[in-house]
């Protein structure tokens, strides 16, 4: 619930920024006389950073890497779907990740059509300014890297997971900073990209942490998916095997104990029966000898 409320807050801030960009301190400071809100703040930051196209290229390559990560998890989801033969048995994290990527792409196309403001520079080979709010690279890279960071524990060992988390966080920071430093975006474009990214990631967290935290749906089994070792499913399988072994061992102990008990009961019953038979025989012998027992009797000659 807290994550959902936080998502509502950051989403509201994102919408508020859009409204202010159209109303507050609007001035024609962009190329070809294009206007942008928070003009004094944006102009000051742009003057400080200047234009650094090398960083523009670097962040472009990082963006391609983020797309590659999306494709890798899409492939994992496809393999699970083929092996498990049901979309409902694909890991919840994979389904949620696919939905998150789809929504991110949707926002990219949305703001290509709904233009809030344009770039502070004309890109090489372009004759008209391009839309720049929010920074699509900031949104794409931040969303992909942080979302993968959130679920990577389910698909790797502890050592690799820690290294990959550090790498994801570093890539996200470098991409955001590089996108601002390259000068192809206004400062408010980067802020808007971060607000949108945080909102989407909080909603993603609500989905993957909202209910049962098992990564593999019940009944899917770990033997069906071998691309990565699923820790949670492994622990579940270990628990099931342990319980089965314990149950078998318990039955063996009960069986052995039952056998020993049956043996003791049989011996006691046989001894008791034999003793009663002996008493009856001695009584018959006493009657024949006139009430005297022949045990230990030696005839006189």
C-alpha positions, 0 to 999 in steps of 0.5 A: 500500500505504501508503494502504491501511495508513493507511486500516486505521489510521484505520478502527480508530481510528473503531471504537475511538472507538465502543467507548469512547463506550459505555464510557469516562466515560459520563454522562447529560448530553444532553437527556431524560437521554441518555448519551454517552461522554467526557462531561466532554470533550464537555460542556466543548467544548459549553459553550465553543461554545454553540448557534449555529443560524445556523451550523447553517443555513450548514452545511446549505446547504453540504451541499446544495452537496455533493449538487449536486456529486455530481449533476454528476459523476453526470451526467458519468458518464451522458454518458460511458456514453451516448457510449462505450456501455460502463460499462467505458469510463467514466473510472475516477475517475468510477466510483470517485467514484460508489462513494464517494458510495454508501458515504457514503450507506450509512453515513448510513443505517447510523448512523440505525439503529445509534445511538451517541449523541444530539444535545446539544440538541433540534432545533426542532420535535422532541420526542425527541433525534436520533442525532448520531454521526458527524456526517453533514454532516462526512462528506458535505462532507469526502468530496465536497470532498476527493474532487473536489479529488483528481480535478479536474486531469483535468477542468479547466485548470490555473488553474481547477483550482488555484482549485477545489482551494482552494475545496474545501479551504476549504469542507471546513474551514468546514463542519467548524468550523461544524458543531462551532460550531453546537452541534448535535453533540458534539465526539466526533461531529465527530471520528468524522466526520473519522475515517470521512471520512479512511478512505473518502478513503484507500480512494478514493485506493487505487482511483484511484492503485492502477494505471495513472493514465490517466483514460480507459480504453484505446480510449475516445478523447477525441472521444467525451467533450466535457463537459470536456477530459481532459488525460491523454487529450489527451496520449495523442492528441497522442502518437499524432498525433505518432507518425503524423506522424513516421512519414508524414514518415519514409516520404516522406524514404525515398521521395525518397531511394530515388528519388534513389538509383535515378536515380543507379544508373540513370545509372551503369548506362547510362553503363557499358553505353554505354562497353562498347558503344563499345569493341566498335564501335571493335574492329570498326572496327580490324579493318576498317581493318587494325588502325588506327583511323579516328579523326582519319584524313584521306585523301590525294588 
